[in-house]
């Protein structure tokens, strides 16, 4: 038996694999296909020239999006909620205006600097 470490989706597992000798035949066992993790679509940015861009201040997961494109917001209104390090952080509008586009969805992971929304 040979031991290997395998990392899958950030989890490390130690596995043992039997070594098959030369000339021996072994049955082939088909395994079920592994479902791939969902991939978030790239954010759609519409007409952001001259807009105020709200960017993620840190890496985390979007747990709620509180606005839609075309919606009016006031300075201080919550645009989205970002969970990072087990804390929920409200991302607020820095000024009053209209939401031009929303670049994230609930459940999506973001990196620092990723576009959350843009305002006019």
Legacy VTK file of the C-alpha trace (Angstrom):
# vtk DataFile Version 3.0
C-alpha trace
ASCII
DATASET POLYDATA
POINTS 120 float
0.000 0.000 0.000
1.132 3.518 -0.762
-0.089 6.539 1.154
-0.912 9.847 -0.540
-2.300 13.166 0.589
-5.076 14.514 -1.626
-6.607 17.975 -1.310
-10.195 18.402 -2.533
-11.969 21.767 -2.221
-9.512 22.868 0.452
-9.900 19.680 2.554
-6.851 17.418 2.842
-7.343 13.655 3.003
-4.850 10.850 3.520
-5.561 7.884 1.257
-3.995 4.471 0.853
-3.734 2.950 -2.594
-2.863 -0.669 -3.298
-0.039 -1.103 -5.773
-0.900 -3.486 -8.587
1.910 -5.806 -9.627
3.179 -6.006 -13.188
1.181 -8.430 -15.314
-1.706 -8.737 -12.863
-5.115 -7.845 -14.141
-7.525 -5.980 -11.970
-11.164 -5.216 -12.587
-11.957 -1.683 -13.660
-14.483 -0.017 -11.401
-16.296 2.975 -12.814
-16.960 5.669 -10.292
-19.874 8.049 -10.329
-19.090 11.403 -11.906
-18.143 14.078 -9.425
-20.381 17.126 -9.541
-18.427 20.314 -10.060
-18.912 23.264 -7.753
-21.221 25.938 -9.094
-19.435 28.814 -10.749
-20.799 32.284 -10.289
-21.362 34.215 -13.467
-19.157 37.226 -14.057
-20.774 40.408 -12.809
-22.584 42.396 -15.463
-21.643 46.041 -15.417
-23.890 48.440 -17.309
-23.035 52.067 -17.982
-20.688 52.586 -15.054
-18.829 55.556 -16.602
-19.107 58.366 -14.071
-20.770 56.080 -11.534
-19.795 55.510 -7.920
-18.500 51.945 -7.642
-19.091 50.050 -4.401
-16.339 47.475 -4.004
-15.914 44.671 -1.489
-13.644 45.949 1.297
-12.412 42.413 2.052
-12.745 38.797 0.976
-15.976 37.146 2.085
-19.372 35.794 1.137
-22.364 37.885 0.117
-25.210 36.784 2.390
-27.789 39.313 1.186
-28.297 41.819 -1.608
-30.708 44.540 -0.510
-31.092 46.518 -3.769
-31.970 46.016 -7.437
-30.855 47.871 -10.548
-32.941 51.009 -11.032
-33.753 51.366 -7.332
-33.303 54.731 -5.594
-31.080 54.672 -2.485
-30.217 57.249 0.148
-26.772 57.799 1.636
-26.274 55.137 4.329
-28.822 52.647 2.929
-27.640 49.019 3.081
-26.787 47.752 -0.398
-25.465 44.299 0.540
-24.345 42.251 3.540
-20.880 40.677 3.408
-19.891 37.914 5.820
-16.185 37.807 6.617
-14.467 36.102 9.546
-17.879 35.057 10.938
-19.053 38.676 11.118
-21.692 40.327 8.953
-20.643 43.666 7.473
-23.183 46.014 5.920
-22.052 47.608 2.683
-23.811 50.986 2.548
-24.399 53.567 -0.155
-21.799 56.347 0.164
-24.209 58.822 -1.446
-27.824 59.091 -2.560
-28.587 58.004 -6.101
-29.888 55.302 -8.384
-28.469 51.779 -8.520
-27.089 51.349 -12.042
-26.054 47.701 -11.677
-25.593 44.990 -9.084
-22.518 42.817 -9.594
-23.109 40.119 -6.950
-25.717 37.636 -5.794
-26.460 36.116 -2.393
-24.182 33.156 -1.732
-21.406 34.448 -3.982
-17.838 34.634 -2.690
-16.012 37.892 -3.409
-12.430 39.078 -3.163
-11.368 42.489 -1.884
-12.014 45.025 -4.637
-14.713 43.038 -6.447
-17.626 45.162 -7.676
-20.729 44.912 -5.499
-22.827 47.614 -7.169
-22.584 50.934 -8.967
-24.591 54.091 -8.276
-25.327 57.234 -10.272
LINES 1 121
120 0 1 2 3 4 5 6 7 8 9 10 11 12 13 14 15 16 17 18 19 20 21 22 23 24 25 26 27 28 29 30 31 32 33 34 35 36 37 38 39 40 41 42 43 44 45 46 47 48 49 50 51 52 53 54 55 56 57 58 59 60 61 62 63 64 65 66 67 68 69 70 71 72 73 74 75 76 77 78 79 80 81 82 83 84 85 86 87 88 89 90 91 92 93 94 95 96 97 98 99 100 101 102 103 104 105 106 107 108 109 110 111 112 113 114 115 116 117 118 119
